[in-house]
């Protein structure tokens, strides 16, 4: 069974293009802006910690490889 759809008024579609509104809000909500800023700071901190952890891991791997090569050449 097919349901009939009610047509939309043209006034309701005045600012719609491709399913999106063509105008933006006059002002961004300050709480939203603050939340985005805090999220960016957290992500930056996580990225820095991840980079440091990778660097430390690479350094440890390099040291271990160097020790293994020295032990092998020392025989």
Secondary structure, DSSP 8 states (H G I E B T S, - for coil): ---------TTTTTTEETTEESS--SS--HHHHHHHHHHHHHHHHHHHHHHHHHHHHHHHHHHHHHHHHHHHHT-
